[in-house]
Protein backbone atom coordinates (compact mmCIF):
# COMPACT_ATOMS: atom_id res chain seq x y z
CA UNK A 1 0.00 0.00 0.00
CA UNK A 2 1.44 3.36 -1.01
CA UNK A 3 2.00 6.21 1.40
CA UNK A 4 -0.56 8.29 -0.53
CA UNK A 5 -3.19 5.54 -0.19
CA UNK A 6 -2.58 5.34 3.55
CA UNK A 7 -2.88 9.14 3.80
CA UNK A 8 -6.19 9.17 1.89
CA UNK A 9 -7.53 6.33 4.07
CA UNK A 10 -6.57 8.27 7.19
CA UNK A 11 -8.33 11.40 5.92
CA UNK A 12 -11.45 9.42 5.04
CA UNK A 13 -11.44 7.80 8.46
CA UNK A 14 -11.39 11.20 10.13
CA UNK A 15 -14.54 12.44 8.41
CA UNK A 16 -17.95 12.66 10.01
CA UNK A 17 -20.49 10.19 8.63
CA UNK A 18 -22.26 12.93 6.64
CA UNK A 19 -19.03 14.15 5.07
CA UNK A 20 -18.01 10.57 4.22
CA UNK A 21 -21.37 10.04 2.50
CA UNK A 22 -20.79 13.17 0.41
CA UNK A 23 -17.39 11.90 -0.72
CA UNK A 24 -18.96 8.58 -1.72
CA UNK A 25 -21.68 10.26 -3.79
CA UNK A 26 -19.23 12.57 -5.52
CA UNK A 27 -16.83 9.70 -6.23
CA UNK A 28 -19.68 7.75 -7.86
CA UNK A 29 -20.65 10.73 -10.04
CA UNK A 30 -17.73 11.21 -12.42
CA UNK A 31 -17.30 14.74 -13.68
CA UNK A 32 -18.46 16.36 -10.47
CA UNK A 33 -21.76 17.00 -8.76
CA UNK A 34 -23.63 20.23 -8.31
CA UNK A 35 -24.53 21.42 -4.83
CA UNK A 36 -28.27 21.12 -5.50
CA UNK A 37 -27.96 17.48 -6.56
CA UNK A 38 -25.83 16.59 -3.55
CA UNK A 39 -28.22 18.29 -1.18
CA UNK A 40 -31.11 16.37 -2.71
CA UNK A 41 -29.24 13.06 -2.40
CA UNK A 42 -28.11 13.44 1.20
CA UNK A 43 -31.20 15.31 2.43
CA UNK A 44 -29.43 17.55 4.92
CA UNK A 45 -30.24 21.00 6.14
CA UNK A 46 -28.34 23.70 4.31
CA UNK A 47 -26.18 24.42 7.37
CA UNK A 48 -25.22 20.73 7.75
CA UNK A 49 -24.55 20.43 4.02
CA UNK A 50 -22.24 23.42 4.03
CA UNK A 51 -20.42 22.11 7.12
CA UNK A 52 -19.94 18.67 5.55
CA UNK A 53 -18.73 20.13 2.26
CA UNK A 54 -16.28 22.37 4.09
CA UNK A 55 -15.02 19.34 6.03
CA UNK A 56 -14.38 17.35 2.86
CA UNK A 57 -12.66 20.24 1.07
CA UNK A 58 -10.53 21.05 4.14
CA UNK A 59 -9.51 17.38 4.30
CA UNK A 60 -8.34 17.58 0.69
CA UNK A 61 -10.77 14.91 -0.50
CA UNK A 62 -13.18 17.06 -2.51
CA UNK A 63 -12.52 20.21 -4.49
CA UNK A 64 -14.59 22.91 -6.11
CA UNK A 65 -14.31 22.67 -9.89
CA UNK A 66 -12.58 25.69 -11.45
CA UNK A 67 -15.08 28.13 -12.90
CA UNK A 68 -17.98 26.22 -11.32
CA UNK A 69 -18.25 27.41 -7.71
CA UNK A 70 -21.27 25.20 -6.96
CA UNK A 71 -19.84 21.96 -8.39
CA UNK A 72 -17.66 19.53 -6.46
CA UNK A 73 -15.46 16.64 -7.55
CA UNK A 74 -12.95 14.37 -5.86
CA UNK A 75 -9.55 15.91 -5.33
CA UNK A 76 -7.90 13.37 -7.64
CA UNK A 77 -8.49 10.00 -9.23
CA UNK A 78 -6.65 8.14 -6.47
CA UNK A 79 -9.26 9.41 -4.00
CA UNK A 80 -12.06 8.28 -6.34
CA UNK A 81 -10.54 4.82 -6.82
CA UNK A 82 -10.03 4.26 -3.10
CA UNK A 83 -13.51 5.48 -2.12
CA UNK A 84 -15.20 3.33 -4.76
CA UNK A 85 -13.12 0.28 -3.82
CA UNK A 86 -13.97 0.69 -0.14
CA UNK A 87 -17.65 1.24 -0.89
CA UNK A 88 -17.84 -2.14 -2.64
CA UNK A 89 -20.12 -3.17 -5.46
CA UNK A 90 -23.27 -3.55 -3.37
CA UNK A 91 -23.01 -0.06 -1.83
CA UNK A 92 -21.89 1.40 -5.14
CA UNK A 93 -25.05 0.13 -6.81
CA UNK A 94 -27.16 1.99 -4.21
CA UNK A 95 -25.21 5.21 -4.72
C-alpha positions in Angstrom: 0.0 0.0 0.0 1.4 3.4 -1.0 2.0 6.2 1.4 -0.6 8.3 -0.5 -3.2 5.5 -0.2 -2.6 5.3 3.5 -2.9 9.1 3.8 -6.2 9.2 1.9 -7.5 6.3 4.1 -6.6 8.3 7.2 -8.3 11.4 5.9 -11.4 9.4 5.0 -11.4 7.8 8.5 -11.4 11.2 10.1 -14.5 12.4 8.4 -17.9 12.7 10.0 -20.5 10.2 8.6 -22.3 12.9 6.6 -19.0 14.1 5.1 -18.0 10.6 4.2 -21.4 10.0 2.5 -20.8 13.2 0.4 -17.4 11.9 -0.7 -19.0 8.6 -1.7 -21.7 10.3 -3.8 -19.2 12.6 -5.5 -16.8 9.7 -6.2 -19.7 7.7 -7.9 -20.7 10.7 -10.0 -17.7 11.2 -12.4 -17.3 14.7 -13.7 -18.5 16.4 -10.5 -21.8 17.0 -8.8 -23.6 20.2 -8.3 -24.5 21.4 -4.8 -28.3 21.1 -5.5 -28.0 17.5 -6.6 -25.8 16.6 -3.6 -28.2 18.3 -1.2 -31.1 16.4 -2.7 -29.2 13.1 -2.4 -28.1 13.4 1.2 -31.2 15.3 2.4 -29.4 17.5 4.9 -30.2 21.0 6.1 -28.3 23.7 4.3 -26.2 24.4 7.4 -25.2 20.7 7.7 -24.6 20.4 4.0 -22.2 23.4 4.0 -20.4 22.1 7.1 -19.9 18.7 5.6 -18.7 20.1 2.3 -16.3 22.4 4.1 -15.0 19.3 6.0 -14.4 17.3 2.9 -12.7 20.2 1.1 -10.5 21.1 4.1 -9.5 17.4 4.3 -8.3 17.6 0.7 -10.8 14.9 -0.5 -13.2 17.1 -2.5 -12.5 20.2 -4.5 -14.6 22.9 -6.1 -14.3 22.7 -9.9 -12.6 25.7 -11.4 -15.1 28.1 -12.9 -18.0 26.2 -11.3 -18.2 27.4 -7.7 -21.3 25.2 -7.0 -19.8 22.0 -8.4 -17.7 19.5 -6.5 -15.5 16.6 -7.5 -13.0 14.4 -5.9 -9.5 15.9 -5.3 -7.9 13.4 -7.6 -8.5 10.0 -9.2 -6.6 8.1 -6.5 -9.3 9.4 -4.0 -12.1 8.3 -6.3 -10.5 4.8 -6.8 -10.0 4.3 -3.1 -13.5 5.5 -2.1 -15.2 3.3 -4.8 -13.1 0.3 -3.8 -14.0 0.7 -0.1 -17.7 1.2 -0.9 -17.8 -2.1 -2.6 -20.1 -3.2 -5.5 -23.3 -3.5 -3.4 -23.0 -0.1 -1.8 -21.9 1.4 -5.1 -25.1 0.1 -6.8 -27.2 2.0 -4.2 -25.2 5.2 -4.7 
